[in-house]
Amino acid sequence: MLTINLKDAKARFSSMVNEAINGEFVTITRHGKPVAALVSVEVAEAARMAIEPKRARLVAYLRTFPGCEVFERNSAPSRDMEW
């Protein structure tokens, strides 16, 4: 895993993309703290597919609660405002 600061990442972006394409994980830091990661599209898609089923199961579970057949927004103001 390659770790690089943001300033150097800007200067070497093209080579870092090549690293990601070759399967390398590139961690970008700002002030010494990790803030972003550069990975290949395949890795990003795999991560997204791992998360999506969990989100779908949660939504399906929440819809089993009584009264959740239709989600409507309450149009009433949250408080009466008098100026």
Distance bins in CASP14 RR format, pairs under 12 A and 6 or more apart:
PFRMAT RR
TARGET T0000
AUTHOR 0000-0000-0000
RMODE 2
METHOD distances of the structure
MODEL  1
1 19 0 0 0 0 0 1 0 0 0 0 0
1 20 0 0 0 0 0 1 0 0 0 0 0
1 23 0 0 0 0 0 1 0 0 0 0 0
1 24 1 0 0 1 0 0 0 0 0 0 0
1 25 1 0 1 0 0 0 0 0 0 0 0
1 26 1 0 0 1 0 0 0 0 0 0 0
1 27 1 0 0 1 0 0 0 0 0 0 0
1 28 0 0 0 0 0 1 0 0 0 0 0
1 34 0 0 0 0 0 1 0 0 0 0 0
1 37 0 0 0 0 1 0 0 0 0 0 0
1 38 0 0 0 0 0 1 0 0 0 0 0
1 39 0 0 0 0 0 1 0 0 0 0 0
2 8 0 0 0 0 0 1 0 0 0 0 0
2 9 0 0 0 0 1 0 0 0 0 0 0
2 12 0 0 0 0 1 0 0 0 0 0 0
2 15 0 0 0 0 1 0 0 0 0 0 0
2 16 1 0 0 1 0 0 0 0 0 0 0
2 17 0 0 0 0 0 1 0 0 0 0 0
2 18 0 0 0 0 0 1 0 0 0 0 0
2 19 1 0 1 0 0 0 0 0 0 0 0
2 20 0 0 0 0 1 0 0 0 0 0 0
2 22 0 0 0 0 0 1 0 0 0 0 0
2 23 0 0 0 0 0 1 0 0 0 0 0
2 24 1 0 1 0 0 0 0 0 0 0 0
2 25 1 0 0 1 0 0 0 0 0 0 0
2 26 1 0 1 0 0 0 0 0 0 0 0
2 27 1 0 0 1 0 0 0 0 0 0 0
2 28 0 0 0 0 1 0 0 0 0 0 0
2 29 0 0 0 0 0 1 0 0 0 0 0
2 34 0 0 0 0 0 1 0 0 0 0 0
2 37 0 0 0 0 0 1 0 0 0 0 0
2 38 0 0 0 0 1 0 0 0 0 0 0
2 39 0 0 0 0 0 1 0 0 0 0 0
3 9 0 0 0 0 1 0 0 0 0 0 0
3 16 0 0 0 0 0 1 0 0 0 0 0
3 19 0 0 0 0 0 1 0 0 0 0 0
3 24 0 0 0 0 0 1 0 0 0 0 0
3 25 0 0 0 0 1 0 0 0 0 0 0
3 26 1 0 0 1 0 0 0 0 0 0 0
3 27 1 0 1 0 0 0 0 0 0 0 0
3 28 0 0 0 0 1 0 0 0 0 0 0
3 29 1 0 0 1 0 0 0 0 0 0 0
3 30 0 0 0 0 0 1 0 0 0 0 0
3 32 0 0 0 0 1 0 0 0 0 0 0
3 33 0 0 0 0 0 1 0 0 0 0 0
3 34 1 0 0 1 0 0 0 0 0 0 0
3 35 0 0 0 0 0 1 0 0 0 0 0
3 36 0 0 0 0 0 1 0 0 0 0 0
3 37 0 0 0 0 1 0 0 0 0 0 0
3 38 0 0 0 0 0 1 0 0 0 0 0
4 10 0 0 0 0 1 0 0 0 0 0 0
4 11 0 0 0 0 1 0 0 0 0 0 0
4 12 1 0 0 1 0 0 0 0 0 0 0
4 13 0 0 0 0 0 1 0 0 0 0 0
4 15 0 0 0 0 0 1 0 0 0 0 0
4 16 1 0 0 1 0 0 0 0 0 0 0
4 19 0 0 0 0 1 0 0 0 0 0 0
4 20 0 0 0 0 0 1 0 0 0 0 0
4 24 0 0 0 0 0 1 0 0 0 0 0
4 25 0 0 0 0 0 1 0 0 0 0 0
4 26 1 0 0 1 0 0 0 0 0 0 0
4 27 1 0 0 1 0 0 0 0 0 0 0
4 28 1 0 0 1 0 0 0 0 0 0 0
4 29 1 0 0 1 0 0 0 0 0 0 0
4 30 0 0 0 0 0 1 0 0 0 0 0
4 32 0 0 0 0 0 1 0 0 0 0 0
4 34 0 0 0 0 0 1 0 0 0 0 0
4 35 0 0 0 0 0 1 0 0 0 0 0
4 36 0 0 0 0 0 1 0 0 0 0 0
4 37 0 0 0 0 0 1 0 0 0 0 0
4 38 0 0 0 0 1 0 0 0 0 0 0
5 11 0 0 0 0 0 1 0 0 0 0 0
5 12 0 0 0 0 0 1 0 0 0 0 0
5 16 0 0 0 0 0 1 0 0 0 0 0
5 26 0 0 0 0 0 1 0 0 0 0 0
5 27 0 0 0 0 0 1 0 0 0 0 0
5 28 1 0 0 1 0 0 0 0 0 0 0
5 29 1 0 1 0 0 0 0 0 0 0 0
5 30 1 0 0 1 0 0 0 0 0 0 0
5 31 0 0 0 0 1 0 0 0 0 0 0
5 32 1 0 0 1 0 0 0 0 0 0 0
5 33 0 0 0 0 0 1 0 0 0 0 0
5 34 0 0 0 0 0 1 0 0 0 0 0
5 35 0 0 0 0 1 0 0 0 0 0 0
5 36 0 0 0 0 0 1 0 0 0 0 0
6 12 0 0 0 0 0 1 0 0 0 0 0
6 13 0 0 0 0 0 1 0 0 0 0 0
6 16 0 0 0 0 0 1 0 0 0 0 0
6 26 0 0 0 0 0 1 0 0 0 0 0
6 27 0 0 0 0 0 1 0 0 0 0 0
6 28 1 0 1 0 0 0 0 0 0 0 0
6 29 1 0 0 1 0 0 0 0 0 0 0
6 30 1 0 1 0 0 0 0 0 0 0 0
6 31 0 0 0 0 1 0 0 0 0 0 0
6 32 0 0 0 0 1 0 0 0 0 0 0
6 33 0 0 0 0 0 1 0 0 0 0 0
6 34 0 0 0 0 0 1 0 0 0 0 0
6 35 1 0 0 1 0 0 0 0 0 0 0
6 36 0 0 0 0 1 0 0 0 0 0 0
6 38 0 0 0 0 0 1 0 0 0 0 0
7 13 0 0 0 0 0 1 0 0 0 0 0
7 28 0 0 0 0 0 1 0 0 0 0 0
7 29 0 0 0 0 1 0 0 0 0 0 0
7 30 0 0 0 0 1 0 0 0 0 0 0
7 31 0 0 0 0 0 1 0 0 0 0 0
7 32 0 0 0 0 0 1 0 0 0 0 0
8 15 0 0 0 0 0 1 0 0 0 0 0
8 16 0 0 0 0 1 0 0 0 0 0 0
8 26 0 0 0 0 0 1 0 0 0 0 0
8 28 0 0 0 0 1 0 0 0 0 0 0
8 29 0 0 0 0 1 0 0 0 0 0 0
8 30 0 0 0 0 0 1 0 0 0 0 0
8 32 0 0 0 0 0 1 0 0 0 0 0
9 15 0 0 0 0 1 0 0 0 0 0 0
9 16 1 0 0 1 0 0 0 0 0 0 0
9 17 0 0 0 0 0 1 0 0 0 0 0
9 19 0 0 0 0 0 1 0 0 0 0 0
9 20 0 0 0 0 0 1 0 0 0 0 0
9 26 1 0 0 1 0 0 0 0 0 0 0
9 27 0 0 0 0 1 0 0 0 0 0 0
9 28 1 0 1 0 0 0 0 0 0 0 0
9 29 0 0 0 0 1 0 0 0 0 0 0
9 30 0 0 0 0 1 0 0 0 0 0 0
9 34 0 0 0 0 0 1 0 0 0 0 0
9 35 0 0 0 0 0 1 0 0 0 0 0
9 36 0 0 0 0 1 0 0 0 0 0 0
9 37 0 0 0 0 0 1 0 0 0 0 0
9 38 0 0 0 0 1 0 0 0 0 0 0
10 16 0 0 0 0 1 0 0 0 0 0 0
10 28 0 0 0 0 1 0 0 0 0 0 0
10 30 0 0 0 0 0 1 0 0 0 0 0
12 18 0 0 0 0 1 0 0 0 0 0 0
12 19 0 0 0 0 1 0 0 0 0 0 0
12 26 0 0 0 0 1 0 0 0 0 0 0
12 28 0 0 0 0 0 1 0 0 0 0 0
12 38 0 0 0 0 0 1 0 0 0 0 0
13 19 0 0 0 0 0 1 0 0 0 0 0
13 20 0 0 0 0 0 1 0 0 0 0 0
13 26 0 0 0 0 1 0 0 0 0 0 0
13 28 0 0 0 0 0 1 0 0 0 0 0
13 38 0 0 0 0 1 0 0 0 0 0 0
14 20 0 0 0 0 0 1 0 0 0 0 0
14 21 0 0 0 0 0 1 0 0 0 0 0
14 38 0 0 0 0 0 1 0 0 0 0 0
15 21 0 0 0 0 0 1 0 0 0 0 0
15 22 0 0 0 0 0 1 0 0 0 0 0
15 24 0 0 0 0 0 1 0 0 0 0 0
15 26 0 0 0 0 1 0 0 0 0 0 0
15 38 0 0 0 0 0 1 0 0 0 0 0
16 22 0 0 0 0 0 1 0 0 0 0 0
16 23 0 0 0 0 0 1 0 0 0 0 0
16 24 0 0 0 0 1 0 0 0 0 0 0
16 25 0 0 0 0 0 1 0 0 0 0 0
16 26 1 0 1 0 0 0 0 0 0 0 0
16 27 0 0 0 0 0 1 0 0 0 0 0
16 28 0 0 0 0 1 0 0 0 0 0 0
16 36 0 0 0 0 0 1 0 0 0 0 0
16 37 0 0 0 0 0 1 0 0 0 0 0
16 38 1 0 1 0 0 0 0 0 0 0 0
16 39 0 0 0 0 0 1 0 0 0 0 0
16 40 0 0 0 0 0 1 0 0 0 0 0
17 23 0 0 0 0 0 1 0 0 0 0 0
17 24 0 0 0 0 0 1 0 0 0 0 0
17 26 0 0 0 0 1 0 0 0 0 0 0
17 38 1 0 0 1 0 0 0 0 0 0 0
17 39 0 0 0 0 0 1 0 0 0 0 0
17 40 0 0 0 0 1 0 0 0 0 0 0
17 41 0 0 0 0 0 1 0 0 0 0 0
18 24 0 0 0 0 1 0 0 0 0 0 0
18 26 0 0 0 0 0 1 0 0 0 0 0
18 38 0 0 0 0 0 1 0 0 0 0 0
18 40 0 0 0 0 0 1 0 0 0 0 0
19 25 0 0 0 0 1 0 0 0 0 0 0
19 26 1 0 1 0 0 0 0 0 0 0 0
19 27 0 0 0 0 0 1 0 0 0 0 0
19 28 0 0 0 0 0 1 0 0 0 0 0
19 37 0 0 0 0 0 1 0 0 0 0 0
19 38 1 0 0 1 0 0 0 0 0 0 0
19 39 0 0 0 0 1 0 0 0 0 0 0
19 40 0 0 0 0 1 0 0 0 0 0 0
20 26 1 0 1 0 0 0 0 0 0 0 0
20 27 0 0 0 0 0 1 0 0 0 0 0
20 28 0 0 0 0 0 1 0 0 0 0 0
20 36 0 0 0 0 0 1 0 0 0 0 0
20 37 0 0 0 0 1 0 0 0 0 0 0
20 38 1 0 1 0 0 0 0 0 0 0 0
20 39 1 0 1 0 0 0 0 0 0 0 0
20 40 1 0 1 0 0 0 0 0 0 0 0
20 41 0 0 0 0 1 0 0 0 0 0 0
20 42 0 0 0 0 1 0 0 0 0 0 0
20 43 0 0 0 0 1 0 0 0 0 0 0
20 44 0 0 0 0 1 0 0 0 0 0 0
21 38 0 0 0 0 0 1 0 0 0 0 0
21 39 0 0 0 0 1 0 0 0 0 0 0
21 40 1 0 1 0 0 0 0 0 0 0 0
21 41 0 0 0 0 1 0 0 0 0 0 0
21 42 0 0 0 0 1 0 0 0 0 0 0
21 43 0 0 0 0 0 1 0 0 0 0 0
22 38 0 0 0 0 0 1 0 0 0 0 0
22 39 0 0 0 0 0 1 0 0 0 0 0
22 40 0 0 0 0 1 0 0 0 0 0 0
22 42 0 0 0 0 0 1 0 0 0 0 0
22 43 0 0 0 0 0 1 0 0 0 0 0
23 38 0 0 0 0 0 1 0 0 0 0 0
23 39 1 0 0 1 0 0 0 0 0 0 0
23 40 1 0 1 0 0 0 0 0 0 0 0
23 41 0 0 0 0 0 1 0 0 0 0 0
23 42 0 0 0 0 1 0 0 0 0 0 0
23 43 1 0 0 1 0 0 0 0 0 0 0
23 44 0 0 0 0 0 1 0 0 0 0 0
23 46 0 0 0 0 0 1 0 0 0 0 0
24 37 0 0 0 0 0 1 0 0 0 0 0
24 38 0 0 0 0 1 0 0 0 0 0 0
24 39 0 0 0 0 1 0 0 0 0 0 0
24 40 0 0 0 0 1 0 0 0 0 0 0
24 43 0 0 0 0 0 1 0 0 0 0 0
25 34 0 0 0 0 0 1 0 0 0 0 0
25 36 0 0 0 0 0 1 0 0 0 0 0
25 37 1 0 0 1 0 0 0 0 0 0 0
25 38 1 0 0 1 0 0 0 0 0 0 0
25 39 1 0 1 0 0 0 0 0 0 0 0
25 40 0 0 0 0 1 0 0 0 0 0 0
25 43 1 0 0 1 0 0 0 0 0 0 0
25 44 0 0 0 0 0 1 0 0 0 0 0
25 47 0 0 0 0 0 1 0 0 0 0 0
26 34 0 0 0 0 0 1 0 0 0 0 0
26 36 0 0 0 0 1 0 0 0 0 0 0
26 37 1 0 0 1 0 0 0 0 0 0 0
26 38 1 1 0 0 0 0 0 0 0 0 0
26 39 1 0 0 1 0 0 0 0 0 0 0
26 40 0 0 0 0 0 1 0 0 0 0 0
26 43 0 0 0 0 0 1 0 0 0 0 0
27 33 0 0 0 0 0 1 0 0 0 0 0
27 34 1 0 1 0 0 0 0 0 0 0 0
27 35 0 0 0 0 1 0 0 0 0 0 0
27 36 1 0 0 1 0 0 0 0 0 0 0
27 37 1 0 1 0 0 0 0 0 0 0 0
27 38 0 0 0 0 1 0 0 0 0 0 0
27 39 0 0 0 0 1 0 0 0 0 0 0
28 34 1 0 0 1 0 0 0 0 0 0 0
28 35 1 0 0 1 0 0 0 0 0 0 0
28 36 1 0 1 0 0 0 0 0 0 0 0
28 37 1 0 0 1 0 0 0 0 0 0 0
28 38 1 0 0 1 0 0 0 0 0 0 0
28 39 0 0 0 0 0 1 0 0 0 0 0
29 35 1 0 0 1 0 0 0 0 0 0 0
29 36 0 0 0 0 1 0 0 0 0 0 0
29 37 0 0 0 0 0 1 0 0 0 0 0
30 36 0 0 0 0 1 0 0 0 0 0 0
37 43 0 0 0 0 1 0 0 0 0 0 0
37 44 0 0 0 0 1 0 0 0 0 0 0
37 47 0 0 0 0 0 1 0 0 0 0 0
38 44 0 0 0 0 1 0 0 0 0 0 0
39 45 0 0 0 0 1 0 0 0 0 0 0
39 46 0 0 0 0 1 0 0 0 0 0 0
39 47 1 0 0 1 0 0 0 0 0 0 0
39 48 0 0 0 0 0 1 0 0 0 0 0
40 46 0 0 0 0 1 0 0 0 0 0 0
40 47 0 0 0 0 0 1 0 0 0 0 0
41 47 0 0 0 0 0 1 0 0 0 0 0
41 48 0 0 0 0 0 1 0 0 0 0 0
42 48 0 0 0 0 0 1 0 0 0 0 0
42 49 0 0 0 0 0 1 0 0 0 0 0
43 49 0 0 0 0 0 1 0 0 0 0 0
43 50 0 0 0 0 0 1 0 0 0 0 0
44 50 0 0 0 0 0 1 0 0 0 0 0
44 51 0 0 0 0 0 1 0 0 0 0 0
45 51 0 0 0 0 0 1 0 0 0 0 0
45 52 0 0 0 0 0 1 0 0 0 0 0
46 52 0 0 0 0 0 1 0 0 0 0 0
47 54 0 0 0 0 0 1 0 0 0 0 0
48 54 0 0 0 0 0 1 0 0 0 0 0
48 55 0 0 0 0 0 1 0 0 0 0 0
49 55 0 0 0 0 0 1 0 0 0 0 0
49 56 0 0 0 0 0 1 0 0 0 0 0
51 57 0 0 0 0 0 1 0 0 0 0 0
51 58 0 0 0 0 0 1 0 0 0 0 0
52 58 0 0 0 0 0 1 0 0 0 0 0
52 59 0 0 0 0 0 1 0 0 0 0 0
53 59 0 0 0 0 0 1 0 0 0 0 0
53 60 0 0 0 0 0 1 0 0 0 0 0
54 60 0 0 0 0 0 1 0 0 0 0 0
54 61 0 0 0 0 0 1 0 0 0 0 0
55 61 0 0 0 0 0 1 0 0 0 0 0
55 62 0 0 0 0 0 1 0 0 0 0 0
56 62 0 0 0 0 0 1 0 0 0 0 0
56 63 0 0 0 0 0 1 0 0 0 0 0
57 63 0 0 0 0 0 1 0 0 0 0 0
57 64 0 0 0 0 0 1 0 0 0 0 0
58 64 0 0 0 0 0 1 0 0 0 0 0
59 65 0 0 0 0 0 1 0 0 0 0 0
59 68 0 0 0 0 0 1 0 0 0 0 0
59 71 0 0 0 0 0 1 0 0 0 0 0
60 68 0 0 0 0 0 1 0 0 0 0 0
61 68 0 0 0 0 0 1 0 0 0 0 0
62 68 1 0 0 1 0 0 0 0 0 0 0
62 69 0 0 0 0 0 1 0 0 0 0 0
62 71 0 0 0 0 1 0 0 0 0 0 0
63 69 1 0 0 1 0 0 0 0 0 0 0
63 70 0 0 0 0 0 1 0 0 0 0 0
63 71 0 0 0 0 1 0 0 0 0 0 0
65 71 0 0 0 0 0 1 0 0 0 0 0
END
